[in-house]
Amino acid sequence: MTEVRIHGRGGQGVVTASDLIAYAAFTDGHHAQAFPSFGSERTGAPVVSYCRITDTEIRTREPVLTPDLVVVQDPTLLPIMDVFSGLAADGYALVNSAKTPTELGIDDVIEAHKPGHIITLPATELAKTYLGRPLPNAVMLGGAAALTGLVRLESVEKAIRQKFAGVIGERNVEAASAAFDYVNDMIAASNEKESARA
């Protein structure tokens, strides 16, 4: 079973993001489950949502404590909570930020995990470019698909089109695709660095 935890703030589409991952996983032929965990339900308040993906029936409804993938849609959460809590040693994390890991203060997290498994993605900037609004959820999903291979980009695009019709859906698809390419480029650069060190 692959477990995903998504952190963000109210109004950023955190719950929608987990629903879209689950839908993409269904499209790929897996069983999937998505559900949120709310604190104070207001715009800007921290929100967490969860997704589980497996090839057998899912019976548990517990919060995800040991995620294989952590998605951080809002980097302002980094100083106030341990978003990486329980992240598997070979797990992945995708953080929405145009800053470097050093600027974000997450070098220790990167060092504790496999090279190329913890990366940043300027999702808000990509969202503004493609959507005209700072909504990073679809962008982060495209990035997560590239980072982990958990779901196919085509399945993410289908999930987005199912949720958002017309022009809005197509713009979100373009944003997700751009993020997918961006992350693939980041992974390639990371692999080159590792090869140079070897």
QUIRA-V620195 format. One record per residue. N is the residue number from 0. PSI is psi as a letter, one per 40 degrees, with the letter a starting at -180 (NA if undefined). OMEGA is omega in whole degrees, 0 to 359 (999 if undefined). Layout:
# QUIRA-V620195
N/PSI/OMEGA  N/PSI/OMEGA
This chain:
# QUIRA-V620195
0/h/176  1/h/183  2/h/184  3/h/174  4/h/182  5/h/179  6/h/176  7/a/178  8/i/180  9/h/180  10/e/181  11/e/179  12/f/181  13/d/180  14/d/177  15/d/180  16/d/180  17/d/176  18/d/181  19/d/177  20/d/180  21/d/180  22/d/178  23/d/179  24/d/175  25/d/180  26/d/179  27/e/176  28/e/180  29/i/166  30/i/180  31/i/181  32/h/178  33/h/177  34/i/183  35/i/171  36/h/184  37/i/168  38/b/173  39/h/188  40/g/177  41/i/179  42/h/179  43/e/179  44/i/178  45/h/179  46/i/176  47/h/172  48/i/187  49/i/175  50/h/174  51/i/180  52/h/179  53/i/179  54/e/177  55/i/181  56/h/180  57/h/183  58/d/183  59/i/175  60/e/181  61/i/173  62/i/180  63/h/181  64/d/180  65/g/185  66/i/171  67/d/178  68/h/173  69/h/176  70/h/181  71/h/184  72/e/181  73/h/184  74/e/178  75/e/176  76/d/185  77/d/181  78/e/188  79/e/178  80/i/179  81/g/182  82/d/182  83/e/182  84/h/176  85/e/183  86/h/181  87/i/182  88/d/177  89/e/182  90/i/183  91/i/172  92/h/179  93/h/184  94/h/178  95/h/176  96/i/173  97/e/180  98/i/176  99/i/176  100/d/179  101/d/179  102/d/179  103/e/181  104/f/182  105/f/179  106/d/180  107/d/178  108/d/179  109/d/181  110/d/182  111/e/182  112/i/182  113/i/178  114/h/178  115/e/181  116/d/180  117/h/182  118/i/176  119/i/181  120/h/180  121/g/187  122/d/180  123/d/179  124/d/178  125/d/179  126/d/178  127/d/181  128/d/187  129/d/184  130/d/185  131/e/180  132/i/182  133/f/179  134/h/191  135/e/191  136/d/180  137/d/178  138/d/181  139/d/179  140/d/176  141/d/177  142/d/180  143/d/178  144/d/179  145/d/185  146/d/189  147/d/188  148/e/183  149/d/175  150/i/180  151/i/177  152/d/180  153/d/179  154/d/175  155/d/180  156/d/178  157/d/179  158/d/180  159/d/180  160/d/178  161/d/183  162/d/184  163/h/183  164/i/170  165/a/185  166/d/181  167/d/178  168/d/182  169/d/178  170/d/177  171/d/177  172/d/179  173/d/179  174/d/179  175/d/179  176/d/178  177/d/178  178/d/178  179/d/179  180/d/180  181/d/182  182/d/176  183/d/177  184/d/178  185/d/180  186/d/179  187/d/179  188/d/178  189/d/179  190/d/178  191/d/179  192/d/180  193/d/178  194/d/179  195/d/180  196/d/185  197/NA/999
